[in-house]
């Protein structure tokens, strides 16, 4: 195992890999610092670029984008009260008031340093937890894989924002699109309607980019706003040293550890992610504080809690992805697609079959965190200037890059048409408040669900009972049912409270 770890880290300490990680971090910071261009979009657009690389360098690029994209959201959150990414929502609560009070440098210093520390702590947990979890999952057979896939789909669907029913419908739509093309075991063609281009089904890359990038671009352009930034709001600031006195490390130690633990824990739970983690960590810090009245007025505790939690959620979200093949948030759903594109099957066998690459991913995360720290401290002024670029200049370029990337997968126009097709589907789903993550998970996990169902039925001669009597499979199915029941109860409770408040108002 020690040799495998050394092999993995040696993959990332070459000049080429280091430059790729560096480029990924810089590009991720650019996307994160411009409101509307998220880490998800950065990963989606760069997937075609990673496809032309080897698996280790391809995943190194995606890890750099992930770290940079999540971290870059702090810049507009502090200066403009506009979270660059959902993970920076609660950074606006105290970061912006600090900037208004002439303490933008202190807010940036706290955000950068505790983002770095929160990320490192979660990566350490990822390295320690993933291997034993994957080793335990090696005992899984078709029954268990079927159950855990059902668990992943139902849990993420039930935890999606809005209606649980819409989440489940979205997952079923994704599974339906996965059926197009040859069946996984007997290669029987399905839903091709006589089109030869559909014989191999829809390629994963156009589906991912269309749903997550094109749909978002269409939604933003519909607003027909040039999104000009008020230059007066970008305050002049200076980061001297760390940006804050060293004694702050001692004062914020418990807040940092608690917020990082919350971020990592929430990151591990499928379907929640950093957008929720930073808010829960902020609320917890406020409740535990001796001075809760200072929150929202520019207090260190609020910035530390938010930025520690959102970067800690990165390592947490990768735990179920690498160990079990279950993504923790939207970005890791994209990374799941990236692993599949590079021929790496996420789950317990990933450590057995591609151990060096897994530890290379861990090394890439650590290196990306260090690059993030250095570039935000040294190049903050350059990233701030990006806020003044009119976004209506950026969006057509991004759409063109998406189309070129989709076409370049197999050099066929059909993939470009598929990209636009799924972009329109994603746009319609966003407008009708259907979550996109369950759809893409249904598309990726649908074949795994079908293969293990059919293999299990072949083993049992068509008897479905063993799927319910296997202890591990039964546990996952019970949790899936309970999560759906809890979500339904929660929705019913909210509707009842709204009805009661409306009746009182009338």
Secondary structure, 3 states (H helix, E strand, C coil): CHHHHHHHHHHHCCHHHHHHHHHHHHHHHHHHHCCCCCHHHHHHHHHHHHHCCCHHHHHHHHHHHHHHHHHHCHHHHHHHCCCCCHHHCCHHHHHHHHHHCCCHHHHHHHHHHHHHHHHHHHHHHHHHHHHHHHHHHCCCCHHHHHHHHHHHHHHHHHHCCCCHHHHHHHHHHHHHHHCCEECCCCCCEECCCCCHHHCCCCCHHHHHHHHHHHHHHHHHHHCCCCCCCCHHHCCCCCCCCCCCCCHHHHHCHHHHHHHHHHHHHHHHCCCCCHHHHHHHHHHHHHHHCCCHHHCCCCCHHHHHHHHHHHHHHHHHHHHHHHHHCCCCCHHHHHHHHHHHHCCCCCCCHHHHHHHHHHHHHHHHHHHHHHHHHHHHHHHHHHHHHHHHCCHHHHHHHHHHHHHHHHHHHHCCHHHHHHHHHHHHHHHHHHHCCCCCHHHHHHHHHHHHHHHHHHHHHHHHCCCCHHHHHCHHHHHHHHHHHHHHHHHHHHHHHHHHHHHHHHHHHC
